[in-house]
Amino acid sequence: DSLKKLASLSQDVTFAQEFISRNGLKQIFSIVEEGNDAGEMLAHTLKAFTELMEHDFVSWENLSTVFIKKIVSYVNMNAVDASIQQLSLSILENMVPTSRLLFEVVKKEVTLDRLLTHLQATNAQLQLKAMALLIALLLSATDTERRDMIDYLREKNIRQFIHKNIIHSSEPLGDEMAHYLYVLQSVSLNLCEHRMKMSMDPYSQEQRDLLQSLRQTAFESESEVSVGTFSTERRRSLCAKEFRKLGFMNNSNPAEDLRRTPPGLLALDNMVYFSRNTPSAYSRFVLENSSREDKHECPFARSSIQLTLILCEILHIGEPCSETAQAFYPMFFGQDHFFEELFCICIQLVNKTWKEMRATQEDFDKVMQVVREQITRTLSLKPTSLELFKTRVNALNYSEILKLRQTERLHQEETLAVPVLELREKLKPELLQLIRQQRLLHLCEGTLFRKISSRRRQDKLWYCRLSPNHKVLHYGDVEEGVQSPPIESLPEKIPVADMKMLLVGKECPHTKEKSSGKQNKDVLELAFSIVHDVEEYCLNFIAPTRYEFCLWTDGLNVLLGKEMTSERTQTDLDVLLSMELKLRLLDLENISIPDDPPPIPKPPSNLNFCYDFSHAEQ
């Protein structure tokens, strides 16, 4: 019972500080190291330990080898209660990022096979904690170790397992699992970064062979006949001609085209993959364009280099993982060689769009811009497989893109006549008041916030809401799954009258505490704090989304009697203004509004036409 109580009390900072200062952790270590207790007692001990370590008073590097071995054994044993395995995995996940030594210990003791066994468990929490440890190991590994780990996971078909049993399971995907899948996708795609940043070496035989293989696959029959019969000079000019047909800008030395990084050698890898895995589509692309008029041919190599660069930008290859993002592509886990296969679909799309636009060489950048739009619009629909992506991206042809652009332009365009602009200004105060009311109502409904510690995303949640009379902010910790707790259940409160100011982004104390080098810009964009009371205490928030961040910072600014500054205010105001204006101008449909008011006519020469009422009265 006392261990159970300890587990719940350890969440409190003051208690934790006192407990640790009185050497309380020693007791916990001895319970775990002696290992006589199992089951519920051990679960409470590990829970208390996790909570105490959360407060960052003690370094993870102080743990004894015996303790670590014991925790590892709980992960590696089969006949252990799932709750103990979850807590043990969670402890190891926290240990891994803190030092290289601990990373090596955990990596050696807990094999990837063991983690995969836990991943396949039916217990969703155990699955989540195993995934968390796997991701922590991947993020702390060196580039070579990471590559080896990803290759091993690929051998073990983890991708197929995730696609079938996690993404397409009957249970909805939680935020945390979505984040881990995003990181796994990001880490896997970032393995391409090495080739992306390496430019072509004209003296490397291997790279020159790859380049020649492109030419030979496309013009095989023509080349074989001619190679034997022509002189070196003639052969060189023939190669140059064939490289020009392939769409290289520098046809006498095509390696020059691949010197630019990014996309570097990644573009060459993609072209070779396309030519080897879909030779018929490759030959069709090259031969079809080499028989077109010079101006209208679609340059294969130039398009491939630019397309590889576009795909690297869209998929954020070479960028560090975000700490909070959850935007993974389900189709990534539905396909081996995802990046190369995506390229094969998109390079054929380039050719299709080129023909639809009847483009010439001068239009190259325009075509690539349209292709980028086709890809990003299709990816935003989150297709579940590459086949579905292919169908949708091909359906989104050039005329569809033009229609979409046209409708978007019509939505953006508003009548800019002077009278309309004056009417806009008149309507603004009324609509701003409406936005203020909406913001305060949102604060009254309240929002669920996550606590993020310096080491990792946390499971702890807390809720904050404004009282209906707009006088007091109520907040307090809540359990997972609670949607909107009543005000009475939130113990802490701050009177609005005591609020001094609002801090956002880098000014917040909880973003300054962390090591600024690794500080992720995602968290910076969502962080805000309220300074309150005479002592200038701070209540720190990390908003779940940018939308929530805007609504909360606006609402707090309204309470402080300041202007609403978020970008959301501007967009909301624009939407309301455009709707109000459209309603007001309905009667003026198809009537052109003059910029200047019509001139006032001169007064008449005499006013004798006025009706004389005096006679009528008599």
Disulfide bonds with the S-S distance in Angstrom:
none
